[in-house]
Amino acid sequence: MTNAISSRSPSPTRLEGKFMGIFVCWILGLGSLVSWNSLLSIGDYYYALFPDYHPSRVLTLVYQPFALGTMAILAYNEAKVDTRKRNLAGYILFTLSTVALIVLDLATSGTGGIGNYIGICFIVGCFGVADAHVQGGMVGDLAFMCPEFMQSFFGGLAASGALTSGLRLITKAAFENSNNGFRKGVMLFLAISAFFEFLCILLYAFIFPKLPIVKHYRSKAAAEGSTTVAADLAAAGIGIQPMEKANNDAKQSERLTTKQLLLKNIDYELNLYLIYVLTLSIFPGFLYENTGTHQLGSWYPLVLIAMYNVWDLIGRYVPLIKKIELKSRKGLMIATLSRFLLIPCFYFTAKYGDQGWMIFLVSFLGLTNGYLTVCVMTAAPKGYKGPEANALGNLLVLFLLAGIFSGVALDWLWIIDCKP
């Protein structure tokens, strides 16, 4: 039996499922980037297959236009897009694309060549489309729920990097001395990633929408005029009555427009853009190609990637300590702009420093990236109704992806004059 939506639902503090929701959001965040981070973490494998094609830079550059273009379309039409279908489509595409990487490698017997490289680029483009569906959809959905869900989701995003880096180091060590061990480790690695993507499909489809606290927030958003949560409410056994639907349509017309939301939150959006311009202008291409040869040998870029990912994960949990959580809009902008001092630091360390200094800088890059991302993402949606929070969440992800795309393009400038 379906129940009608009521705006007088119980307080979320009295509802069950908050801790389960936090855990599920963490897994869903992990699944949002585990495939892409898998691709970054096996960069050494692709450099062995395609030494002349700059795989870490090219694949990242292929990924971002698809992600940014799809996200722009979805952000413009966010009020008309069913969140449930959008997120499930993204996780399904992630799963199929990760499996496709395995199939392509098996079909080509792990050989190089331009044909194989083009196939990988096509799959990476699919990753970009899936990313736009999932990140924008999930952030928009969580923007009108409790901040702990948003923080946990972004913690999961960073955890995907830490997990994939850890697994890559383990598989490299385990298979390094075996026959064709390099390739075997990569195949096992991608299979584990595909499993996590499939797990996200199950969790989002059958567990998350039925949690009492999630039903509360979605019912509240629907009562405020949101039309994007209808399918998720139906999956939880909650229907919208005709009279309520008419009222919700009227409320939807009263919400702030996307342009108004963009202008009111331009500082938050620019912060996200600038955070990721800097980060992606260094990570991962610079770390693979411009840091020279050191005592760690072939392990060096993998260690750098791992240190970034671990400290990015730590940084996303630092705001849980309320005394050091940065909430000031002016303070966030100053902190974001201050990170650009890292550019000359990386430049001179690559030319004259040793691996210890580079590991320290990469760790600091990850720590500040994670910390500032969560501070912005949890502060920006506060005080908005469900439909407005959903729209703002999509705008924030759009600027985040635009920053990533710009950073990836600027990353090529290191090739001009950064030979250690």
N, C-alpha and C positions, 0 to 999 in steps of 0.2 A: 504494500500500500504506500502511495506517495504522500508526502506531507507538504502542505503549503508553506511558502517562505514567510517568515515573520521577522520584522525588524526588532521585535522584543525577544530576542533569543538570549540564552544565558550568557553571563560574563565568561570570556575566554579563560580566565584564571580558574574557573570552576569546571572546565571541560577536561576530559581525559584526552590523552594522546599527544600532549605537547612534546614530551621527550622522544616519543616515537617519531613525531613529525620532524624534530631536529635531526634525528638519525637518518630518516628517509631523505631529507633535504641534502644532507651531507653526501649520501650515496648518489643522489640525482646530480649534484654538482660534480662529483667525481666522474660520473658517466658523461657529463657534458664536454669534457676535455680529454678523457683518457685516450681516445683514439688519436687525437692530434698530438698529445704529449708522447704517445707511443712512437709516432712518426719522428718526432724530434729526438727522442732517446735512441732510436736506431740510426741516427744520422751517420754514425761511423760506418755502418753497413752499406749505406747508400754512397758514401764517399769511396768505399772500396769498389763498388760496382760502377759508379759514374764519377770518376775523379776529375773530369774536365767540365762538369756541368753545374758546379756550385749548388749541390742539392739542398743544403740547409737554407740558402737564400732564395733559390728559385721556387722550391716547394712552398715556402712561407709566402712568397709573393703571388703564387698561383692561388693559394688558399684564401687570401684576404679579399680580393675583388668579389669573389662569389659570396663570401660572408657579408661584406658591407652592402653589396647591391641587393641581396635578398633581404637583409635587415632593413634597409631603407624602404623597400616596398611594404614589408610587414608592419613597420612602425607607422607608415602613412595610413594603412588600413587596419590598425590594431583593433578598433572598436567593432569591426565586422568579422574578425577572425576568431574562430572557435579555439580557445586555448587548449582544450583536451586534444583535439585532432592535430593541432600544431605541434605540441610537445611530443605526442606519440609518433608523429611522422618524422620528427627530428631524431628521436632515439632509434627508430627502426632504420632510418637511412644511415646513421652512425654504425649500427650493427652490420648491415649489409656491406657497407664500404670497407669496414675492417676485415670482414671475411673475404672481400674481393681482393684485398692486398695479399692475403695468404694464397688465394687461388692463382693470382697472377704470378706470384713468385714460383709456385709449384709448376705452373704451365710453362714457364720460361726456364725452369731448372736453375733459378738464381743467377742468370747471366745478365750482363749489361746490355748496352745497345740503345739506340734512340727510340725504337718501338716500345721497349719495356719502360723507358723513362716517360714517354708520352702517356702510357697507360697509367702509371703512378700519378702523373699530373692530373689526369681526368678524375681519378679516385679522390685526390686531394681537393679538387673542386667540389666534389660531392660532400666532403667533410665541411667545407665552408658553408654550403647551403644548409646542412644539418645543424651547424653551430648557430646560425642565425635563427632557425626555428626554435631551438631549445633554449639558448641563453636569453633571447628576448622574451620568449613565452614564459619561461620560469621566473625571470626577474619581474616581469609585469604581474604575474600571478602572486608572487611572494611580497610584492611592494605594499599590498593592502593587508598583509598578515603581520604577525609579530616580528620585530627586528631580529630575534634569535634565528628565525627561519632563513632570513636573507644572509645573516652572518655565517650560518652553517652551510648554506649552499655555496657561498664563495670560499669557505674553508675547504669544501669538497673539491672545488675547482683547483685549488692549490695542491690538495692532497693527491690529485691525479698526477701532477708533475712529480711530486716526491715519490709516489708509488712506482711510477714508470721508471724513474731514474734508479731507484733501489733495485727493481727487478732487472733492469738492464745491466747493472753492475754484477748482480748475482749470476745471471745467465752468461755473461761474458766470462766470469771466473769459472763457472761450472763446465762450459763447453769449449774453453779456449784451447785446450790441448787435444780435443777429440777430433776425429776425422770429419771435416766439414762442420765443425762445431760452431763457427761464427753464424752460419745460416740457421742451424738447428735452434740456437738460442733465440734468434729473431722470430722464428716461426712460433715457438712456445710463447714468446712474449706477446705476439699479436693475438694468439688464441686466448690468452688470459684477458686481454683488453676486450675482445669480442664478447667474452662471458659477462664482463661487467656491464657492457652496453645492453645485453639481453636482460640482465637483472633489472636495469633501470626501466625497461619497458614494463616488466611485471609489477614493479613497485608503483610506478606512476598510474598504471591502468587499474590495479586492484586494491592497493593498500592506501596510498596517500589520500584519495578523495573520500574515503570512508572514515578517516579519523575525525572524532567529534570537533576538535578545535578547527580543523580545516573546513568542515561543513559549516561551522559558525561563521568564519570569516567570509566564505563564499556566499552564504545566505545573506550576510550583511551587505556585501558588495552588490548582489543582485537587487536587494531592496533599495540601494542607492542609485540604481540605474544601469548596472553593468550587464552587458549582454554576452560577454565572452565566457562566462562561467556556467552557462546553461547545461552543456553536455556533462561537465564534471558533477554538477548537482544531480542531474538525472542518474549518473552512475552511482551516486550515493543514495538514491531512492528519494530525492527531493524534487518535486515538480513545481512549476510556476503557474499559478492560476491566471485565467484571462484578465481579471480586473487588476491583479498585481502587475501583469505584463504591461498593461496600458499605463499604469502609474510609473513603472520603471522607464518606459519609453519617454515619458514626459521629463523624468529626472535626468535621463541621458542627454536631453536637449539643453539642460541647464548647466551642464558641466563646463569647466574651462576648456577652451579649444587647445589643440596641440600647439599652436603658435604661442598662445598665452603661457602655457606650461613651459615651453622652450625658453621664452624670454625671462620668466620669473626664476628659472633655475639655471641660467646661462653659466654662472660661476661653477656650479657643480659639474655641468656638462663639459666645460672647458678643462676643469681639473682632471676628469677622467681621460679626456683627449690627450692632455700633456703628460700625464702619468705614463700612458702606454706609448706615446711617441718616443719618450726617452728609453723606456724599457726595451721596446722592440727594435730600436736602433742599435742596441748592443746584443740582445738575446734573440736568437741563438747564433746568427751568422758570424758576428765578430768573435764569439767564443770558439767557434770551430776553425776559423780561417785566419785570424789576426793576432793570436796570442802566442805564436811561436812554438818551439819544441823545448820541453823541459824534462826533468828527471822522471816524471810520471809517464812519459811516452804516449802511447795510444790511449792510455787511461785519462790523460789530462783533460780533454774536452768533456768526457763523461763525468769527471769529478766536478768540473765547473758547472755543468748543467744540473747535476745533483745538488750542489750547494745552493745554487739559485732557488731551486724548487723547494728545498727543505726550509730555507729562510723565508721564502714567500709564504709557505704554509704557517710558519710560526708568526709572521707578521699579521696574518689574518685573524689570529686569536688574541693578539695583544690588546685590541680594543675591548675585550671582555673585562679587562682591568679598567674600571670606569674612571679612575683618577688620571689615567694617561690617554683616555680616549679623546681624540681631537674633534670637537663639535663646532668650533668657530669657523664661519665661512671665510673670514679673512685669514685665519690661521691655516686653514687647508690650502688656500691659494699660495700663501708664502712658502709653506712646506713643499708644495708641488713644484714651484718655480726654483726653489733651492736645490732640488735634485739635479738640475741641469749642470751643476758644478761637477757632477760625476763624469761628464764627457771629457774634460781635460785630464781628469784623474785616470781614466781608462786609457787615454791616448798615450800618456807618458809612462804608465805602468807597462803597457804592451811593448813600448820601445826600450825601456831601461830597467823595469822591475823584474823581480823573480816571481815564481809561481805562488808563493805565500801571499804576497801583496794582491795578486790578481784574485786569488780565492777569497780574500777579505773583501775586496771591492764587489765581487759578484754576490757575496753573501749580503752585503749592505744594500745592494740593488734589489735583491729579492725581498728583504725585510721591509724596506720602505714601500715597495710596490704593493705588497699584501696589506700592510697597515693602512695606507692611504686609500686603497680601493674599498676596503670594508668601511672605513670612516665615512667616505662619500656616499656609498650605497645604502647605508643604514640611516644616514641623516636626511638625505634628499626627499624621500617619499613621505615624511612625517607631516600630518595635518591635512592630508588630502583624502577625498572620498575614493571608494573603490575604483570607479572608471578612470578617475584622474590619476590615481596612483599607478594603475596598469599602463596608461599612456606614458607617464613619466618614466616608468621602468624601461619601456621600450626605447624612449629617447636616450636614456643613460647608456643603454647597451649600444645604441647606434653610435654615440660619440666615442665609446670605448673601442668599438671596432674600427671607427675612422682613425683613432689614434694608433691602433695596431697597424693599419694599412700604411699610414704615413711613416711610422717608425720602420717598417719593413723596407719601404722605398729608400729612406735615408740611410739604412744600414749599408747600402752599396757604396756610400761615400767613403767608408773605411778602407776600401780597396785602393783608393787614390794615393793615400800617403800614410799607411800604418803598417809598414813592414818592420817587425821587431828585429 
